[in-house]
Amino acid sequence: MSTDRVSLFSALGAAGLLALAVGFGHVALRAHTALVFPYQIDPEEGFILNQAMRLGRGQSIYSPIDQPPFLAGTYAPVFPYVVSRGPGLALELALGGLLFLILLEGGRSRAGWAAAGAAGFLLCAQLSHQHEISAREGLKGLLFPSMSVVRTIEIAWAAGLAVWALRSRGLGMALLAGALLVGLCEIHSVVLAPLLKDLRPDSLVWARTPAVTAELGCGLLIGVGVFRMGRRNVVAAAFAALLFFVCSENYNWTGFARVDYLALFFNLAGLLLIADGARRFDCAALSILFFTLALLTKQSQIMAPVAGCLYMLWRWPKWGMAFAGALGLSVGAVVMALQALTDGQYLIHTVRYNANVFYWDQLWVYARHLWRFETLIWPALALALAGQGVRALHLWRAGQDAFTPGESVNPWHDPAKAPRRLPDEPDWTPLFLILCLLSLAGFAKAGVSYNYLIDPWAAICLYLGVRVGRELTPGPWLALKPHGSLRAAHALGMAAVVLSVGHGILALSPLPPRSKEEAGLRRPRFTITASNPGRREWEMGRAVEQAIGVAKASGREFLTDLPIFAIRAGVSPQWQPFIMAQLAREGKWDDAPMVRDLNRRRYGLLVFYTPVHQEGGANFTASMLDAIRSNYRLTQSIGGSPIFNYYIYAPRTDAP
């Protein structure tokens, strides 16, 4: 390849990174607008906040659904628990994660790993700080009996970390660790306390902050993973981390108070640790801890734990069997404990109520969506897989005879610096990618949404990032004698790099419109699938709250399918629309009590985001729709937003 062509590729790469950075700016703007918006932008957010508040009051989130409240706890409890501890925990997790990465890269001793693990314990200690307790009195003393115990633990931990840092990494590392520790301990009094002093306990900031922080953490871990497995190539790491955010599905999910990003964060942390799993017991133990937390955050996220177990079994069979067994015991023990604490309701809610029907025609709908918005990624992925396969086949057929000095097939590489033997380069990304691509079959499940692509997209970014890093950085095949198959593999790899970078540039281009509404949107194509809340959405939310306030003042009950309005009005949500209707359709719930209350016109006000007077929708059963239409009439329509329109119904004046 000529020097001019190398310069052309470098310019294309710089343009792609710049485009990805601009795309990340759009994601950051969406996250900010979501954090400050007090109402729901996703139908399920309010139920997550309600679960956190129930945990704060010491109530179970897995109650029988044969009596009110008709709420299904279809997710594991870790995310609601994190939400119940407040936004401070999310920021502490971020700082603790930074400390963890510094220790991971800066020290390889077991003492260093012990200090990194102790950072997690410090985060738990921070949960009982003053403003958190004042906002969540029901959680006081749940983990620690008194603040004196917490302070004692923190002082002991700080002393241990300082001793380790001085002995193993020198004074500079000790000062850096100490500065991080001070910042972590004082984050409440210096930064968070003034910001959270006037924050309402029912604010969605409590639920959205951990999700946004976890999303940023996922991008960081993807970059770190590519850096470690992509031959420490900084450009490849930055490319993969930014590529994760420039995706229509991720953009759509940014700012939602949902469990997905926290589960992915734990999964990525677990995967990063298994590369040294056969030689480091502490790595394997921490990996098991993270995988367990991931499965207790979103129980369906099994791709990363399975990939980790298969990778360990392939590389080190004995360690792999022990690893898989220990992971199974860890998850099983916690699940059995939760099953006992909830009187047998935990598995009913998280497994039985999640086993919904599949509509296989949905796969075609989402396949067209993925092709429309991520067009270049799929051929890039195919080329990268083909290039890796060609190279692996050549090495397998040539054996050690292939390792003879020769001309480099890659103009970025210096053959004189190439190794003369194949080093051990851990790479679990192909396994993770294959399992995540298989999980796309989940798009056929009833109630599916864009979040089913978050894990596959992370796997794609990791895989392509590692391929980019290994194409642009000297590697074991540089000492190979030039061969047609190696040149073909390199050509396929570079074509994948070009298409991947092209995705970042194309993502910022306007989308060819399919309707008048889309023709009026002059936004990057990856942002078309979601709209940010603005002034109109604020006004609409206030109008709904005003209508609810009038109903409450007159002593009337109200029912809504957006629970944030009930929570902000001081009322506990009594009904969860979509999942309860789906369970009724599957014969797992009897909607007779709800239908009876609607026929009796128990509620003086109904607030829905579905126009039930015009269409059905998945939120209601047929009998509930009949009861609403027979006994209620539309009195107010609050519209003009691409996110939600609100429809307010009042009882009819004729006799029921």
C-alpha positions in Angstrom: 0.0 0.0 0.0 1.4 3.4 -1.0 2.1 6.2 1.4 -0.6 8.3 -0.2 -3.1 5.5 0.4 -2.0 5.3 4.0 -2.5 9.0 4.4 -6.0 8.7 2.9 -6.9 6.0 5.4 -5.5 8.2 8.2 -7.6 11.1 7.1 -10.7 8.9 6.9 -10.0 7.6 10.4 -9.6 11.1 11.8 -12.9 12.2 10.1 -14.6 9.1 11.5 -13.4 9.8 15.1 -14.5 13.4 14.8 -17.9 12.3 13.6 -18.2 9.8 16.4 -17.2 12.6 18.9 -19.9 14.9 17.5 -22.4 12.0 17.8 -21.5 11.5 21.5 -22.3 15.2 22.0 -25.9 14.5 20.9 -26.0 11.6 23.3 -24.8 13.8 26.2 -27.4 16.5 25.3 -30.1 13.9 25.4 -28.9 12.5 28.8 -28.9 16.0 30.2 -32.5 16.9 29.0 -33.7 13.6 30.4 -32.1 14.0 33.8 -33.8 17.4 34.4 -37.2 16.4 33.0 -39.6 15.4 35.9 -42.0 13.3 33.9 -41.7 10.0 32.1 -40.2 9.6 28.6 -40.6 5.8 28.8 -43.7 3.9 30.0 -41.7 1.8 32.5 -39.6 4.5 34.2 -42.2 5.3 36.9 -42.5 1.7 37.9 -38.8 1.4 38.5 -39.0 4.5 40.8 -42.0 3.0 42.5 -40.1 -0.2 43.2 -37.2 1.7 44.6 -39.6 3.6 46.9 -41.2 0.4 48.0 -37.8 -1.1 48.9 -37.1 2.1 50.8 -40.2 1.5 52.9 -39.2 -2.1 53.5 -41.9 -3.5 51.2 -41.5 -6.4 48.8 -41.6 -5.6 45.0 -42.6 -9.2 44.3 -46.2 -9.4 45.7 -49.0 -11.7 44.6 -51.0 -10.1 41.8 -54.3 -11.6 42.7 -55.0 -8.5 44.9 -54.1 -4.8 44.6 -51.6 -3.4 43.8 -51.5 -5.2 40.4 -47.8 -4.8 39.8 -45.4 -7.3 38.3 -41.8 -7.2 39.3 -40.4 -8.6 36.1 -36.8 -7.5 36.8 -34.3 -8.6 39.4 -33.9 -6.2 42.4 -30.3 -4.8 42.0 -31.3 -1.7 39.9 -34.3 -0.7 42.1 -32.0 -1.1 45.1 -29.3 1.1 43.6 -32.1 3.7 42.8 -33.3 3.6 46.3 -29.9 4.7 47.5 -30.0 7.9 45.5 -28.0 9.6 42.8 -24.9 9.7 45.1 -24.4 6.0 44.6 -24.2 6.4 40.8 -21.5 9.1 41.1 -19.6 7.0 43.6 -19.8 4.0 41.3 -18.2 6.1 38.6 -15.4 7.3 40.9 -14.9 3.8 42.3 -14.8 2.4 38.8 -12.0 4.9 37.9 -10.1 3.9 40.9 -10.6 0.3 40.0 -9.2 0.8 36.4 -6.2 2.7 37.8 -5.4 -0.2 40.1 -6.1 -2.6 37.3 -3.6 -1.0 34.9 -1.1 0.3 37.5 -0.6 -2.7 39.7 -0.6 -6.4 39.0 -0.1 -7.7 42.5 -2.7 -9.5 44.6 -2.5 -6.7 47.1 -3.5 -4.3 44.3 -6.5 -6.4 43.4 -7.5 -6.6 47.1 -7.4 -2.8 47.3 -9.5 -2.6 44.1 -12.1 -5.0 45.6 -12.1 -3.0 48.8 -13.1 0.0 46.8 -16.5 -1.7 46.3 -16.8 -2.0 50.0 -16.1 1.7 50.4 -18.9 2.4 48.0 -21.3 0.4 50.2 -20.2 2.3 53.2 -20.9 5.6 51.5 -24.6 4.6 51.1 -25.4 5.7 54.7 -24.3 9.3 54.4 -26.4 12.1 55.9 -28.5 13.3 53.0 -29.2 9.8 51.8 -30.6 8.9 55.2 -32.8 12.0 55.3 -34.2 11.2 51.9 -34.6 7.5 52.6 -35.3 7.0 56.3 -36.6 3.5 55.8 -33.2 2.3 54.7 -31.4 3.7 57.8 -29.3 1.0 59.4 -30.1 -1.5 56.6 -26.5 -2.2 55.9 -24.6 -0.6 58.8 -25.7 0.0 62.4 -24.2 3.4 62.9 -22.0 6.0 61.2 -19.2 5.3 63.6 -18.9 1.8 62.1 -18.8 3.3 58.6 -16.1 5.8 59.5 -14.0 3.1 61.1 -14.2 0.9 58.0 -13.3 3.9 55.8 -10.3 4.8 57.9 -9.0 1.2 57.9 -9.5 0.9 54.2 -7.7 4.2 53.5 -4.8 3.2 55.7 -4.5 -0.2 53.9 -4.6 1.4 50.5 -2.0 3.9 51.4 0.4 1.2 52.7 -0.1 -0.9 49.6 0.4 2.1 47.2 3.6 3.1 49.0 5.1 -0.4 49.0 4.1 -1.5 45.5 3.7 1.6 43.3 5.6 4.4 44.9 4.8 7.8 46.3 3.1 9.1 43.1 0.6 6.2 43.1 0.0 6.7 46.8 -0.8 10.4 46.3 -3.1 9.7 43.4 -5.0 7.0 45.3 -5.3 9.3 48.3 -6.6 12.1 46.2 -9.3 9.8 44.7 -10.2 8.5 48.1 -10.6 12.0 49.5 -12.8 13.0 46.6 -14.9 9.8 47.1 -15.4 10.4 50.8 -16.2 14.1 50.4 -18.4 13.9 47.3 -21.5 14.2 49.4 -20.6 17.2 51.5 -18.8 19.1 48.8 -20.7 18.4 45.6 -23.9 16.4 46.1 -25.4 17.8 49.3 -26.0 21.3 47.8 -27.4 19.8 44.6 -29.7 17.3 46.3 -30.9 19.3 49.3 -34.1 20.4 47.6 -34.6 17.3 45.4 -37.9 15.7 45.8 -37.8 12.0 47.0 -40.2 11.2 44.1 -37.9 12.7 41.5 -36.9 10.6 38.5 -33.4 11.9 38.9 -33.0 9.1 41.6 -33.7 6.5 38.9 -32.2 8.1 35.8 -28.8 9.0 37.3 -27.6 5.4 37.8 -28.7 4.5 34.3 -26.9 7.4 32.6 -23.8 6.8 34.7 -23.8 3.1 33.8 -24.2 3.9 30.1 -21.1 6.1 30.3 -19.3 3.4 32.2 -20.2 0.9 29.5 -18.5 3.1 26.9 -15.4 3.4 29.1 -15.2 -0.4 29.7 -15.5 -1.0 26.0 -12.6 1.3 25.4 -10.6 -0.3 28.1 -11.4 -3.8 26.8 -10.3 -2.9 23.2 -7.2 -1.2 24.6 -6.2 -4.4 26.5 -7.1 -6.9 23.7 -6.4 -4.7 20.7 -2.6 -4.5 21.4 -3.0 -1.3 23.4 -4.0 0.8 20.5 -5.4 4.1 21.8 -7.1 5.0 18.5 -8.9 1.7 18.3 -10.0 2.1 22.0 -11.4 5.6 21.3 -13.1 4.4 18.1 -14.9 1.5 19.9 -15.9 3.6 22.9 -17.4 6.3 20.8 -19.0 3.9 18.3 -21.0 2.4 21.2 -22.9 5.7 21.6 -23.5 6.5 18.0 -26.3 4.0 17.5 -30.0 4.8 17.1 -31.1 2.2 19.7 -28.6 3.4 22.3 -29.6 7.0 21.6 -33.3 6.1 22.0 -32.6 4.4 25.4 -30.3 7.2 26.7 -31.8 8.8 29.8 -34.3 6.1 30.5 -34.5 4.8 34.1 -34.1 1.2 33.0 -32.0 -1.7 34.1 -30.2 -2.5 30.8 -27.1 -0.4 31.1 -26.3 -1.3 34.7 -26.6 -5.0 33.7 -24.3 -4.5 30.7 -21.8 -2.6 32.9 -21.5 -5.5 35.3 -21.2 -7.9 32.4 -18.4 -6.0 30.7 -16.6 -5.7 34.0 -16.8 -9.5 34.5 -15.6 -10.2 30.9 -12.6 -7.8 31.3 -11.4 -9.9 34.3 -11.5 -13.4 32.7 -8.5 -13.0 30.5 -6.2 -13.8 33.4 -8.8 -16.1 35.0 -6.6 -19.3 35.0 -3.6 -17.6 36.6 -5.4 -15.2 39.0 -7.9 -16.5 41.5 -8.8 -13.0 42.5 -9.7 -12.1 38.9 -12.0 -15.1 38.6 -13.6 -14.3 41.9 -14.3 -10.7 41.0 -15.6 -11.8 37.6 -18.0 -14.2 39.3 -19.2 -11.3 41.5 -19.8 -9.0 38.6 -21.6 -11.7 36.6 -23.8 -12.4 39.6 -24.7 -8.8 40.0 -25.5 -8.6 36.3 -27.9 -11.5 36.5 -29.5 -10.0 39.6 -29.9 -6.8 37.6 -31.5 -8.2 34.5 -32.0 -11.9 34.6 -32.1 -12.4 30.9 -28.6 -11.0 30.3 -26.9 -14.4 30.1 -24.8 -13.9 27.0 -21.7 -12.5 28.8 -21.7 -15.1 31.7 -22.1 -17.9 29.1 -19.4 -16.4 26.9 -17.1 -16.1 30.0 -17.7 -19.7 31.0 -17.2 -21.0 27.4 -14.0 -19.0 27.1 -12.6 -20.4 30.3 -13.6 -23.9 29.3 -11.8 -23.5 26.0 -8.6 -22.0 27.3 -8.3 -23.8 30.6 -10.8 -26.7 30.9 -10.3 -27.4 34.6 -10.5 -23.8 35.7 -13.4 -23.3 33.3 -15.4 -26.1 35.1 -14.6 -24.6 38.5 -15.5 -21.1 37.3 -18.9 -22.2 35.8 -19.7 -24.2 38.9 -18.8 -21.3 41.3 -20.9 -18.9 39.2 -23.8 -21.2 39.2 -23.6 -21.7 43.0 -23.3 -17.9 43.5 -26.3 -17.1 41.5 -28.3 -20.0 42.8 -27.6 -19.1 46.4 -28.8 -15.6 46.0 -31.9 -16.6 44.0 -32.9 -19.1 46.6 -32.4 -16.5 49.3 -34.6 -14.1 47.4 -37.1 -16.8 46.8 -37.4 -17.5 50.5 -37.5 -13.8 51.5 -40.4 -13.2 49.0 -42.4 -16.2 50.0 -41.8 -17.9 46.7 -42.8 -14.9 44.5 -39.3 -14.0 43.1 -39.1 -16.7 40.4 -42.8 -16.3 39.6 -42.3 -12.6 38.8 -38.9 -12.7 37.2 -39.3 -16.0 35.2 -43.0 -17.0 34.8 -44.3 -13.5 34.2 -41.4 -12.8 31.7 -42.2 -16.0 29.6 -44.4 -14.1 27.2 -45.5 -15.2 23.7 -43.4 -14.7 20.6 -44.5 -13.0 17.4 -42.0 -14.1 14.8 -43.1 -11.6 12.2 -41.6 -8.9 14.5 -38.1 -10.1 13.5 -38.6 -8.8 9.9 -39.8 -5.5 11.2 -36.7 -5.0 13.4 -34.4 -6.4 10.8 -35.5 -3.7 8.4 -35.0 -1.1 11.2 -31.4 -2.3 11.9 -30.5 -2.3 8.2 -31.9 1.2 7.8 -30.1 2.8 10.7 -26.9 0.7 11.0 -26.4 0.0 7.3 -22.6 -0.1 7.1 -22.0 -2.0 10.3 -23.4 -5.3 9.0 -21.1 -5.6 6.0 -18.2 -4.3 8.1 -18.9 -7.1 10.6 -19.1 -9.7 7.8 -15.8 -8.6 6.4 -14.1 -8.6 9.8 -15.3 -12.1 10.5 -14.2 -13.3 7.1 -10.8 -11.7 7.5 -10.3 -13.3 10.9 -11.4 -16.7 9.5 -9.0 -16.5 6.5 -6.1 -15.6 8.8 -6.9 -18.3 11.3 -7.3 -20.9 8.5 -3.9 -19.9 7.1 -2.1 -20.2 10.4 -3.8 -23.6 11.1 -2.7 -25.0 7.7 0.8 -23.5 7.8 1.7 -24.3 11.4 5.0 -23.1 12.7 6.5 -23.2 9.2 4.7 -20.0 8.6 6.8 -18.1 11.1 9.7 -17.1 8.9 11.0 -13.6 8.4 9.5 -11.8 5.4 8.1 -8.7 4.0 5.2 -7.2 6.0 1.7 -7.4 4.4 0.7 -4.3 6.4 2.2 -0.9 5.7 1.6 0.3 9.3 3.9 -2.4 10.6 7.6 -2.7 10.9 8.6 -6.4 10.1 11.9 -6.0 12.0 9.9 -5.5 15.2 7.6 -8.5 14.6 7.6 -11.4 17.1 8.9 -14.7 15.8 6.3 -16.8 17.6 2.6 -16.6 18.2 2.0 -14.9 21.6 -0.9 -15.6 23.9 -3.5 -13.0 23.0 -6.7 -13.5 24.9 -9.8 -12.6 22.9 -13.3 -13.5 24.0 -15.0 -11.0 21.7 -16.0 -13.5 19.0 -17.8 -15.7 21.5 -19.6 -12.8 23.1 -20.5 -11.5 19.6 -22.0 -14.8 18.4 -24.1 -15.3 21.5 -25.3 -11.7 21.4 -26.3 -12.0 17.7 -28.2 -15.2 18.5 -30.0 -13.2 21.2 -31.5 -11.0 18.5 -34.2 -13.6 18.2 -35.6 -12.0 21.3 -37.0 -9.3 19.1 -39.9 -11.7 18.5 -41.0 -11.5 22.2 -44.2 -9.6 23.0 -43.4 -6.1 24.4 -39.9 -6.0 22.9 -38.2 -2.7 22.4 -34.9 -1.2 21.3 -33.1 -2.3 24.4 -32.7 -5.8 23.0 -29.9 -4.4 20.8 -27.9 -2.8 23.5 -25.9 -5.9 24.4 -25.4 -7.0 20.7 -24.2 -3.5 19.9 -21.7 -3.5 22.7 -20.4 -6.9 21.4 -20.1 -5.5 17.9 -18.2 -2.4 19.1 -15.8 -4.6 21.1 -15.2 -7.1 18.2 -14.7 -4.4 15.6 -12.5 -2.4 18.0 -10.2 -5.3 18.7 -10.0 -6.0 14.9 -9.1 -2.4 14.3 -6.5 -2.4 17.0 -4.9 -5.6 15.7 -4.9 -4.4 12.1 -3.1 -1.2 13.0 -0.7 -2.6 15.6 2.2 -5.0 15.1 1.2 -8.6 15.8 2.3 -12.2 15.5 1.6 -12.6 11.7 4.0 -9.8 10.8 6.8 -12.3 10.8 4.9 -14.6 8.5 6.1 -15.0 5.0 3.8 -13.0 2.7 1.1 -15.2 1.3 -2.0 -14.6 -0.8 -4.4 -15.6 2.1 -2.7 -13.2 4.5 -2.9 -10.3 2.0 -6.6 -11.2 1.5 -7.2 -11.3 5.3 -5.5 -7.9 5.7 -7.6 -6.5 2.8 -10.8 -7.8 4.4 -9.8 -6.3 7.8 -9.0 -2.9 6.3 -12.3 -2.9 4.4 -14.1 -3.6 7.7 -12.2 -0.7 9.3 -13.2 1.7 6.5 -16.9 0.6 6.7 -16.9 0.9 10.5 -15.5 4.4 10.3 -17.9 5.2 7.5 -20.8 4.3 9.9 -19.7 7.1 12.2 -19.8 9.6 9.3 -23.0 8.3 7.9 -24.7 8.4 11.3 -24.5 12.2 11.2 -26.1 12.5 7.8 -29.8 13.2 7.3 -32.0 10.1 7.0 -33.9 9.7 3.7 -37.4 10.6 4.7 -40.3 8.0 4.6 -43.0 10.5 5.7 -43.7 14.2 5.9 -42.8 14.1 9.6 -39.4 12.7 8.9 -38.9 15.1 6.0 -39.2 18.0 8.5 -36.5 16.6 10.8 -33.0 17.9 10.0 -31.2 15.8 12.5 -28.5 13.1 12.4 -30.1 9.8 11.4 -29.1 8.0 14.5 -31.2 10.5 16.6 -34.4 10.2 14.6 -35.9 7.4 16.7 -36.3 9.5 19.8 -37.2 13.1 20.7 -35.8 15.1 23.7 -38.3 16.6 26.1 -38.6 20.4 25.7 -40.8 23.2 26.8 -44.0 21.7 25.3 -43.5 18.5 27.3 -43.0 20.4 30.5 -46.2 22.3 29.9 -48.1 19.1 29.1 -46.9 17.5 32.3 -48.0 20.5 34.4 -51.4 20.5 32.7 -51.9 16.8 33.7 -50.8 17.5 37.2 -53.3 20.3 37.4 -56.1 18.1 36.3 -55.1 15.5 38.8 -54.9 18.1 41.6 -58.5 19.2 40.9 -59.7 15.6 41.0 -57.9 15.0 44.3 -59.2 18.2 45.8 -62.8 17.0 45.1 -62.1 13.6 46.8 -62.1 11.6 43.5 -59.7 8.7 42.9 -57.7 8.6 39.6 -56.1 5.9 37.5 -53.1 6.4 35.1 -50.9 4.3 33.0 -47.9 6.7 33.7 -47.2 6.1 37.4 -45.0 9.2 37.8 -48.2 11.3 38.0 -49.5 9.0 40.8 -46.2 9.1 42.6 -45.9 12.9 42.4 -49.5 13.2 43.7 -48.6 11.1 46.7 -50.5 8.0 45.6 -49.0 4.6 45.2 -49.5 3.1 41.7 -52.1 0.3 41.7 -51.9 -1.1 38.2 -49.1 -1.7 35.6 -50.6 -1.5 32.2 -48.8 -3.5 29.5 -47.5 -6.5 31.5 -50.7 -7.0 33.4 -52.7 -7.0 30.2 -50.3 -9.4 28.6 -50.5 -11.7 31.6 -54.3 -11.6 31.3 -54.1 -12.5 27.7 -51.9 -15.5 28.6 -54.2 -16.6 31.4 -51.8 -15.7 34.2 -53.9 -12.9 35.7 -57.6 -12.3 36.1 -58.6 -8.7 35.1 -62.0 -9.0 36.6 -61.3 -6.7 39.6 -60.1 -3.9 37.3 -63.0 -4.4 34.9 -65.4 -4.3 37.9 -64.0 -1.1 39.2 -64.2 0.5 35.8 -67.8 -0.6 35.3 -68.6 0.9 38.7 -66.9 4.1 37.7 -64.8 4.0 40.8 -62.2 6.4 39.3 -63.2 10.0 38.9 -60.4 10.6 36.4 -58.4 8.5 34.0 -55.1 9.7 32.5 -53.7 7.6 29.7 -51.1 8.1 27.0 -53.2 5.7 24.8 -56.3 7.1 23.1 -58.5 4.3 24.2 -61.6 6.0 22.6 -60.0 5.5 19.2 -57.8 2.4 19.3 -57.0 -0.5 21.5 -53.3 -0.9 22.2 -51.4 -3.5 24.2 -51.9 -1.8 27.5 -55.5 -3.0 28.0 -57.4 -6.2 27.7 -60.5 -6.2 25.5 -62.8 -6.3 28.5 -61.0 -3.3 30.1 -61.4 -1.4 26.8 -65.1 -2.1 26.7 -65.5 -1.0 30.3 -63.7 2.3 29.7 -65.5 3.1 26.5 -68.9 2.3 28.1 -68.4 4.3 31.3 -66.0 7.1 30.5 -65.7 9.9 28.0 -62.8 11.9 26.7 -62.8 15.4 28.3 -59.4 16.7 27.5 -56.6 15.9 25.0 -53.2 17.3 25.8 -51.1 16.8 22.7 -48.4 18.2 20.5 -45.5 16.1 21.6 -43.7 13.3 19.8 -43.0 11.5 23.1 -46.4 11.2 24.8 -49.8 12.7 24.3 -52.2 12.6 27.3 -55.8 11.8 27.2 -58.0 12.6 30.2 -61.3 10.8 30.7 -64.1 11.4 33.2 -67.1 9.2 34.1 -70.2 9.5 32.0 -73.1 11.3 33.5 -75.7 8.7 32.7 -76.4 5.8 35.1 -73.9 2.9 34.9 
